[in-house]
Amino acid sequence: MVAGQGNPLGCVPITDGGAPRIITGVAASNISGGAFVYGSTAAGVVGSQMDSYVSSDIKFITDASGAAFNGVAMFDATSGTNSYVSVLTHGTIIALSDGTTTAAYPIICAGANAVRNQVGTGSLDDTRIGRAITSAGSEAFCIVDIQG
């Protein structure tokens, strides 16, 4: 586990709403379960047909922040071409709060693998990723619904 990577117990989904949405890709950096991740910016990695798609076409990296957020790593993964990571893109989880997180409010990816209230909509840093279900202050945990 990499230090400072969100919930030390990994991604802790408390309900799946039927089934969480999960996508698999390659870990392009060391990733801890519970870390907020986003897809790498490499272009031209997929073709137009499903039969040409493989999970290794997608590469995930950590330190998601603001609009650069695709989901939450389900488990630890080490960097490498054969190191796959499953990423929750929609579901209800226990997350770290960085600042104020208020139940029922829209939340953003605050960096540091945490969430906080969305306070504006004027920049990509305020891109909503879901809603809080419970409240929390800074460095406390809350339940959030990631809405991908």
N, CA, C and O of each residue as an XYZ file, in Angstrom:
592
protein
N       0.840     -1.181      0.000
C       0.000      0.000      0.000
C       0.882      1.239      0.000
O       1.845      1.326      0.761
N       0.552      2.180     -0.842
C       1.261      3.447     -0.912
C       0.729      4.374      0.168
O      -0.486      4.487      0.334
N       1.614      5.040      0.908
C       1.192      5.920      2.002
C       0.302      7.041      1.490
O       0.510      7.554      0.390
N      -0.691      7.421      2.290
C      -1.553      8.540      1.969
C      -2.507      8.284      0.822
O      -2.845      9.212      0.086
N      -2.947      7.055      0.651
C      -3.790      6.723     -0.488
C      -5.239      6.489     -0.096
O      -5.784      5.423     -0.382
N      -5.881      7.463      0.556
C      -7.304      7.341      0.855
C      -7.573      6.374      1.987
O      -6.829      6.347      2.968
N      -8.626      5.577      1.868
C      -9.022      4.641      2.910
C      -7.968      3.541      3.018
O      -7.693      2.861      2.029
N      -7.367      3.351      4.205
C      -6.316      2.341      4.341
C      -6.811      0.908      4.137
O      -6.002     -0.004      3.971
N      -8.114      0.702      4.146
C      -8.663     -0.634      3.930
C      -9.015     -0.879      2.473
O      -9.622     -1.898      2.142
N      -8.641      0.042      1.607
C      -8.949     -0.105      0.186
C     -10.311      0.465     -0.135
O     -10.874      1.224      0.655
N     -10.844      0.106     -1.283
C     -12.168      0.560     -1.682
C     -13.185     -0.265     -0.903
O     -13.227     -1.487     -1.045
N     -14.009      0.390     -0.077
C     -14.960     -0.310      0.777
C     -16.383      0.021      0.319
O     -17.018      0.915      0.880
N     -16.893     -0.695     -0.701
C     -18.260     -0.426     -1.128
C     -19.236     -0.934     -0.077
O     -19.074     -2.047      0.423
N     -20.249     -0.139      0.269
C     -21.197     -0.587      1.282
C     -22.493     -1.101      0.672
O     -23.273     -1.781      1.338
N     -22.717     -0.778     -0.576
C     -23.845     -1.319     -1.307
C     -23.494     -1.250     -2.780
O     -22.688     -0.414     -3.188
N     -24.081     -2.105     -3.567
C     -23.728     -2.075     -4.979
C     -24.862     -1.591     -5.864
O     -24.697     -1.502     -7.080
N     -26.016     -1.276     -5.274
C     -27.124     -0.768     -6.075
C     -27.521     -1.723     -7.187
O     -28.034     -1.291     -8.220
N     -27.294     -2.987     -6.994
C     -27.555     -3.992     -8.016
C     -26.250     -4.567     -8.519
O     -26.087     -5.785     -8.574
N     -25.329     -3.712     -8.882
C     -23.981     -4.118     -9.291
C     -23.178     -2.849     -9.540
O     -23.609     -1.990    -10.309
N     -22.008     -2.715     -8.897
C     -21.200     -1.521     -9.189
C     -20.675     -1.605    -10.620
O     -20.474     -2.691    -11.163
N     -20.463     -0.458    -11.206
C     -19.851     -0.444    -12.537
C     -18.348     -0.467    -12.362
O     -17.778      0.389    -11.685
N     -17.719     -1.430    -12.963
C     -16.273     -1.602    -12.823
C     -15.671     -1.792    -14.208
O     -16.224     -2.494    -15.054
N     -14.529     -1.153    -14.420
C     -13.783     -1.321    -15.657
C     -12.365     -1.740    -15.285
O     -11.854     -1.330    -14.243
N     -11.733     -2.538    -16.112
C     -10.390     -3.035    -15.832
C      -9.397     -2.418    -16.809
O      -9.677     -2.257    -17.997
N      -8.241     -2.081    -16.277
C      -7.154     -1.562    -17.090
C      -5.830     -1.910    -16.451
O      -5.791     -2.608    -15.439
N      -4.753     -1.433    -17.029
C      -3.405     -1.687    -16.520
C      -3.012     -0.553    -15.575
O      -3.331      0.609    -15.823
N      -2.319     -0.899    -14.496
C      -1.802      0.106    -13.556
C      -0.542      0.722    -14.159
O       0.473      0.040    -14.301
N      -0.600      2.001    -14.513
C       0.559      2.693    -15.085
C       1.429      3.300    -13.993
O       2.486      3.863    -14.276
N       0.986      3.185    -12.751
C       1.764      3.592    -11.578
C       1.338      2.659    -10.455
O       0.340      1.951    -10.594
N       2.069      2.640     -9.345
C       1.636      1.845     -8.198
C       0.344      2.447     -7.675
O       0.262      3.651     -7.429
N      -0.659      1.602     -7.509
C      -1.985      2.073     -7.112
C      -2.438      1.291     -5.891
O      -2.351      0.063     -5.868
N      -2.920      1.995     -4.881
C      -3.474      1.359     -3.695
C      -4.983      1.247     -3.836
O      -5.623      2.124     -4.416
N      -5.547      0.180     -3.311
C      -6.990      0.055     -3.272
C      -7.567      1.251     -2.535
O      -7.066      1.631     -1.477
N      -8.607      1.839     -3.082
C      -9.219      3.023     -2.495
C      -8.679      4.324     -3.064
O      -9.217      5.393     -2.776
N      -7.618      4.249     -3.872
C      -7.056      5.460     -4.479
C      -7.953      5.948     -5.601
O      -8.540      5.144     -6.324
N      -8.064      7.264     -5.751
C      -8.811      7.871     -6.843
C      -7.899      7.888     -8.068
O      -6.758      8.344     -7.987
N      -8.395      7.395     -9.194
C      -7.573      7.233    -10.387
C      -8.226      7.867    -11.604
O      -9.413      8.194    -11.606
N      -7.405      8.029    -12.646
C      -7.927      8.476    -13.930
C      -7.141      7.806    -15.043
O      -6.029      7.322    -14.829
N      -7.728      7.781    -16.232
C      -7.083      7.157    -17.369
C      -5.928      7.991    -17.877
O      -5.954      9.220    -17.811
N      -4.919      7.313    -18.382
C      -3.767      8.030    -18.917
C      -4.191      8.817    -20.144
O      -5.241      8.550    -20.727
N      -3.388      9.770    -20.530
C      -3.746     10.640    -21.641
C      -3.194     10.168    -22.976
O      -3.184     10.929    -23.942
N      -2.735      8.924    -23.044
C      -2.225      8.401    -24.319
C      -3.352      8.364    -25.347
O      -4.459      7.921    -25.040
N      -3.079      8.822    -26.549
C      -4.089      8.868    -27.611
C      -3.891      7.708    -28.579
O      -2.800      7.148    -28.687
N      -4.959      7.361    -29.274
C      -4.880      6.353    -30.325
C      -4.649      4.947    -29.832
O      -4.019      4.148    -30.526
N      -5.148      4.616    -28.633
C      -4.881      3.283    -28.089
C      -5.993      2.282    -28.376
O      -5.830      1.091    -28.111
N      -7.121      2.743    -28.912
C      -8.213      1.823    -29.236
C      -8.593      1.983    -30.699
O      -8.459      3.055    -31.289
N      -9.071      0.886    -31.260
C      -9.567      0.904    -32.627
C     -11.075      1.078    -32.631
O     -11.679      1.325    -31.587
N     -11.682      0.951    -33.797
C     -13.124      1.170    -33.931
C     -13.951     -0.082    -33.663
O     -15.174      0.009    -33.555
N     -13.318     -1.242    -33.553
C     -14.068     -2.481    -33.398
C     -13.843     -3.100    -32.030
O     -12.750     -3.019    -31.470
N     -14.885     -3.717    -31.502
C     -14.797     -4.370    -30.203
C     -13.781     -5.506    -30.223
O     -13.128     -5.750    -29.208
N     -13.628     -6.204    -31.337
C     -12.705     -7.340    -31.364
C     -11.241     -6.911    -31.286
O     -10.360     -7.753    -31.112
N     -10.973     -5.608    -31.413
C      -9.594     -5.129    -31.266
C      -9.322     -4.603    -29.858
O      -8.177     -4.302    -29.518
N     -10.374     -4.490    -29.036
C     -10.221     -3.952    -27.677
C      -9.724     -5.024    -26.709
O     -10.211     -6.155    -26.719
N      -8.754     -4.660    -25.875
C      -8.299     -5.499    -24.765
C      -8.133     -4.596    -23.547
O      -7.931     -3.391    -23.691
N      -8.218     -5.171    -22.350
C      -8.134     -4.372    -21.121
C      -6.848     -3.566    -21.024
O      -6.825     -2.508    -20.397
N      -5.778     -4.056    -21.639
C      -4.511     -3.334    -21.557
C      -4.507     -2.053    -22.400
O      -3.549     -1.282    -22.340
N      -5.569     -1.816    -23.187
C      -5.688     -0.551    -23.916
C      -5.846      0.616    -22.942
O      -5.464      1.744    -23.254
N      -6.401      0.348    -21.776
C      -6.655      1.388    -20.778
C      -5.551      1.340    -19.729
O      -5.216      0.270    -19.221
N      -4.993      2.489    -19.412
C      -3.978      2.582    -18.357
C      -4.463      3.591    -17.332
O      -4.885      4.693    -17.683
N      -4.400      3.206    -16.054
C      -4.842      4.088    -14.974
C      -3.655      4.576    -14.160
O      -2.689      3.843    -13.946
N      -3.738      5.818    -13.711
C      -2.733      6.410    -12.831
C      -3.430      7.058    -11.643
O      -4.622      7.363    -11.691
N      -2.665      7.260    -10.579
C      -3.230      7.796     -9.340
C      -3.151      9.314     -9.294
O      -2.775      9.977    -10.261
N      -3.523      9.837     -8.127
C      -3.549     11.274     -7.848
C      -4.593     11.989     -8.688
O      -4.356     13.090     -9.183
N      -5.752     11.355     -8.846
C      -6.861     12.019     -9.521
C      -7.234     13.268     -8.742
O      -7.156     13.294     -7.514
N      -7.638     14.299     -9.464
C      -8.011     15.561     -8.834
C      -8.855     16.371     -9.798
O      -8.611     16.367    -11.004
N      -9.851     17.070     -9.261
C     -10.682     17.913    -10.102
C     -11.382     17.111    -11.176
O     -12.011     16.091    -10.890
N     -11.275     17.566    -12.401
C     -11.934     16.890    -13.512
C     -11.209     15.618    -13.922
O     -11.792     14.779    -14.610
N      -9.958     15.451    -13.519
C      -9.186     14.256    -13.864
C      -9.545     13.145    -12.885
O      -8.782     12.842    -11.968
N     -10.718     12.539    -13.087
C     -11.215     11.477    -12.218
C     -12.037     10.518    -13.055
O     -12.950     10.926    -13.773
N     -11.700      9.221    -12.956
C     -12.515      8.197    -13.605
C     -13.133      7.225    -12.623
O     -14.144      6.595    -12.931
N     -12.534      7.089    -11.428
C     -13.093      6.155    -10.474
C     -12.149      5.859     -9.330
O     -11.174      6.576     -9.102
N     -12.460      4.779     -8.608
C     -11.732      4.399     -7.406
C     -11.194      2.979     -7.584
O     -11.947      2.060     -7.906
N      -9.880      2.806     -7.373
C      -9.261      1.483     -7.499
C      -9.839      0.533     -6.462
O      -9.947      0.877     -5.285
N     -10.207     -0.651     -6.901
C     -10.792     -1.640     -5.988
C      -9.735     -2.313     -5.123
O      -9.997     -2.621     -3.961
N      -8.558     -2.544     -5.666
C      -7.504     -3.273     -4.963
C      -6.150     -2.673     -5.287
O      -6.032     -1.863     -6.207
N      -5.115     -3.068     -4.533
C      -3.747     -2.637     -4.812
C      -3.289     -3.230     -6.146
O      -3.675     -4.339     -6.513
N      -2.459     -2.469     -6.862
C      -1.850     -2.961     -8.098
C      -0.498     -2.287     -8.264
O      -0.356     -1.090     -8.011
N       0.484     -3.054     -8.687
C       1.803     -2.471     -8.940
C       1.902     -2.083    -10.402
O       1.232     -2.665    -11.256
N       2.722     -1.120    -10.681
C       2.890     -0.625    -12.037
C       3.485     -1.713    -12.926
O       4.425     -2.402    -12.528
N       2.938     -1.864    -14.123
C       3.505     -2.831    -15.057
C       2.520     -3.268    -16.109
O       1.309     -3.145    -15.927
N       3.029     -3.772    -17.199
C       2.171     -4.140    -18.326
C       1.232     -5.298    -18.023
O       0.204     -5.428    -18.686
N       1.543     -6.134    -17.059
C       0.666     -7.256    -16.721
C       0.004     -7.085    -15.368
O      -0.484     -8.057    -14.790
N      -0.021     -5.865    -14.853
C      -0.629     -5.597    -13.561
C      -1.958     -4.887    -13.768
O      -2.007     -3.679    -14.004
N      -3.020     -5.650    -13.677
C      -4.354     -5.111    -13.937
C      -4.978     -4.560    -12.663
O      -4.728     -5.057    -11.565
N      -5.799     -3.520    -12.830
C      -6.507     -2.906    -11.715
C      -7.976     -2.741    -12.108
O      -8.291     -2.299    -13.213
N      -8.862     -3.102    -11.187
C     -10.296     -2.908    -11.388
C     -10.681     -1.575    -10.772
O     -10.295     -1.270     -9.643
N     -11.441     -0.781    -11.515
C     -11.793      0.569    -11.079
C     -13.311      0.710    -11.018
O     -14.009      0.488    -12.007
N     -13.811      1.086     -9.829
C     -15.228      1.351     -9.636
C     -15.532      2.715    -10.247
O     -14.945      3.719     -9.842
N     -16.436      2.761    -11.211
C     -16.798      4.028    -11.844
C     -18.172      4.522    -11.408
O     -18.539      5.664    -11.684
N     -18.924      3.675    -10.735
C     -20.254      4.049    -10.245
C     -20.605      3.114     -9.093
O     -20.593      1.894     -9.260
N     -20.915      3.672     -7.930
C     -21.290      2.869     -6.773
C     -21.181      3.673     -5.492
O     -20.736      4.820     -5.511
N     -21.582      3.083     -4.390
C     -21.592      3.745     -3.090
C     -20.441      3.206     -2.254
O     -20.327      1.998     -2.043
N     -19.576      4.122     -1.773
C     -18.370      3.719     -1.045
C     -18.179      4.572      0.209
O     -18.847      5.589      0.397
N     -17.261      4.137      1.051
C     -16.785      4.942      2.174
C     -15.539      5.664      1.686
O     -14.597      5.033      1.206
N     -15.535      6.998      1.809
C     -14.426      7.796      1.277
C     -13.901      8.757      2.338
O     -14.601      9.102      3.290
N     -12.665      9.175      2.154
C     -12.039     10.174      3.009
C     -12.539     11.555      2.607
O     -12.674     11.850      1.419
N     -12.814     12.408      3.606
C     -13.233     13.786      3.354
C     -12.038     14.709      3.535
O     -11.300     14.595      4.513
N     -11.850     15.619      2.593
C     -10.786     16.625      2.678
C     -11.455     17.991      2.671
O     -11.632     18.599      1.615
N     -11.821     18.464      3.839
C     -12.613     19.687      3.948
C     -14.003     19.305      4.404
O     -14.177     18.305      5.099
N     -14.983     20.080      4.025
C     -16.357     19.823      4.437
C     -17.069     18.973      3.400
O     -17.058     19.282      2.208
N     -17.683     17.903      3.868
C     -18.535     17.071      3.031
C     -19.881     16.996      3.741
O     -19.969     16.554      4.886
N     -20.924     17.434      3.046
C     -22.252     17.545      3.649
C     -23.209     16.582      2.984
O     -23.278     16.521      1.756
N     -23.952     15.826      3.783
C     -24.917     14.859      3.261
C     -25.838     15.524      2.253
O     -26.332     16.630      2.478
N     -26.065     14.833      1.133
C     -26.950     15.230      0.046
C     -26.344     16.261     -0.897
O     -26.945     16.558     -1.930
N     -25.180     16.816     -0.584
C     -24.554     17.812     -1.451
C     -23.751     17.138     -2.556
O     -23.250     16.028     -2.377
N     -23.628     17.813     -3.702
C     -22.715     17.314     -4.736
C     -21.285     17.342     -4.213
O     -20.909     18.225     -3.442
N     -20.494     16.363     -4.643
C     -19.099     16.287     -4.203
C     -18.165     16.309     -5.399
O     -18.547     15.984     -6.523
N     -16.916     16.706     -5.118
C     -15.869     16.701     -6.128
C     -14.720     15.831     -5.649
O     -14.626     15.503     -4.466
N     -13.857     15.464     -6.568
C     -12.600     14.795     -6.244
C     -11.649     15.888     -5.782
O     -11.225     16.732     -6.571
N     -11.318     15.864     -4.497
C     -10.547     16.950     -3.894
C      -9.046     16.754     -3.998
O      -8.288     17.563     -3.461
N      -8.596     15.711     -4.668
C      -7.179     15.376     -4.636
C      -6.913     14.622     -3.352
O      -7.821     14.465     -2.536
N      -5.712     14.159     -3.151
C      -5.346     13.410     -1.943
C      -6.305     12.250     -1.685
O      -6.508     11.854     -0.538
N      -6.905     11.698     -2.769
C      -7.805     10.541     -2.666
C      -8.962     10.788     -1.719
O      -9.319      9.929     -0.912
N      -9.534     11.958     -1.827
C     -10.609     12.358     -0.931
C     -11.661     13.164     -1.689
O     -11.464     13.546     -2.842
N     -12.777     13.411     -1.013
C     -13.881     14.192     -1.571
C     -14.148     15.403     -0.686
O     -13.691     15.466      0.455
N     -14.890     16.356     -1.225
C     -15.420     17.478     -0.442
C     -16.567     18.079     -1.231
O     -16.773     17.738     -2.396
N     -17.321     18.983     -0.593
C     -18.446     19.621     -1.253
C     -18.008     20.338     -2.524
O     -16.915     20.901     -2.595
N     -18.884     20.305     -3.523
C     -18.680     21.115     -4.720
C     -19.135     22.521     -4.364
O     -20.296     22.720     -4.005
N     -18.250     23.492     -4.457
C     -18.601     24.855     -4.048
C     -18.841     25.796     -5.217
O     -19.365     26.894     -5.027
N     -18.475     25.392     -6.400
C     -18.689     26.228     -7.574
C     -18.804     25.357     -8.794
O     -18.690     24.134     -8.713
N     -19.029     25.983     -9.919
C     -19.088     25.233    -11.172
C     -18.317     25.954    -12.266
O     -18.503     25.686    -13.453
N     -17.454     26.865    -11.857
C     -16.757     27.693    -12.824
C     -15.477     27.102    -13.371
O     -14.926     27.644    -14.329
N     -14.980     26.015    -12.806
C     -13.724     25.460    -13.293
C     -13.799     23.942    -13.327
O     -14.682     23.335    -12.721
N     -12.868     23.347    -14.038
C     -12.818     21.884    -14.089
C     -12.518     21.290    -12.727
O     -12.872     20.142    -12.461
N     -11.863     22.065    -11.851
C     -11.572     21.569    -10.510
C     -12.838     21.335     -9.704
O     -12.799     20.643     -8.687
N     -13.956     21.896    -10.135
C     -15.228     21.729     -9.442
C     -16.158     20.757    -10.163
O     -17.378     20.865    -10.044
N     -15.596     19.816    -10.904
C     -16.397     18.835    -11.624
C     -16.994     17.825    -10.646
O     -16.265     17.162     -9.908
N     -18.303     17.714    -10.644
C     -19.016     16.837     -9.716
C     -18.775     15.378    -10.067
O     -18.844     14.995    -11.235
N     -18.489     14.555     -9.045
C     -18.297     13.116     -9.262
C     -19.381     12.287     -8.582
O     -19.418     11.068     -8.747
N     -20.268     12.937     -7.815
C     -21.323     12.211     -7.128
C     -21.964     13.059     -6.052
O     -21.918     14.288     -6.104
N     -22.569     12.389     -5.066
C     -23.215     13.063     -3.937
C     -22.855     12.376     -2.636
O     -22.673     11.160     -2.576
N     -22.756     13.196     -1.591
C     -22.508     12.666     -0.248
C     -23.802     12.095      0.316
O     -24.879     12.647      0.094
N     -23.694     11.008      1.033
C     -24.842     10.431      1.725
C     -24.768     10.749      3.214
O     -25.797     10.926      3.867
N     -23.534     10.823      3.756
C     -23.343     11.267      5.142
C     -22.359     12.434      5.138
O     -21.637     12.648      4.165
N     -22.342     13.177      6.231
C     -21.449     14.327      6.362
C     -20.149     13.932      7.044
O     -20.082     12.926      7.750
N     -19.112     14.742      6.821
C     -17.824     14.538      7.493
C     -17.012     15.817      7.388
O     -17.173     16.606      6.457
N     -16.141     15.999      8.362
C     -15.173     17.091      8.308
C     -13.882     16.575      7.712
O     -13.793     15.419      7.298
N     -12.882     17.437      7.671
C     -11.591     17.076      7.097
C     -10.960     15.913      7.838
O     -10.986     15.857      9.068
N     -10.392     14.983      7.078
C      -9.700     13.793      7.589
C     -10.633     12.806      8.293
O     -10.177     11.975      9.078
N     -11.933     12.894      8.018
C     -12.898     11.928      8.536
C     -13.490     11.176      7.341
O     -13.248     11.546      6.192
N     -14.249     10.144      7.605
C     -14.815      9.332      6.531
C     -16.306      9.589      6.381
O     -17.001      9.907      7.346
N     -16.778      9.444      5.155
C     -18.205      9.645      4.853
C     -18.615      8.617      3.805
O     -17.773      7.979      3.173
N     -19.916      8.473      3.636
C     -20.455      7.592      2.600
C     -20.839      8.471      1.421
O     -21.549      9.466      1.570
N     -20.352      8.080      0.241
C     -20.640      8.847     -0.966
C     -21.105      7.923     -2.075
O     -20.739      6.749     -2.130
N     -21.919      8.481     -2.957
C     -22.367      7.761     -4.141
C     -21.606      8.324     -5.323
O     -21.875      9.439     -5.768
N     -20.649      7.548     -5.836
C     -19.874      7.934     -7.018
C     -20.812      7.716     -8.216
O     -21.357      6.626     -8.394
N     -20.989      8.742     -9.016
C     -21.940      8.658    -10.120
C     -21.288      8.747    -11.489
O     -21.942      9.054    -12.486
N     -19.999      8.476    -11.521
C     -19.257      8.389    -12.758
C     -19.577      9.348    -13.793
O     -18.977      9.322    -14.867
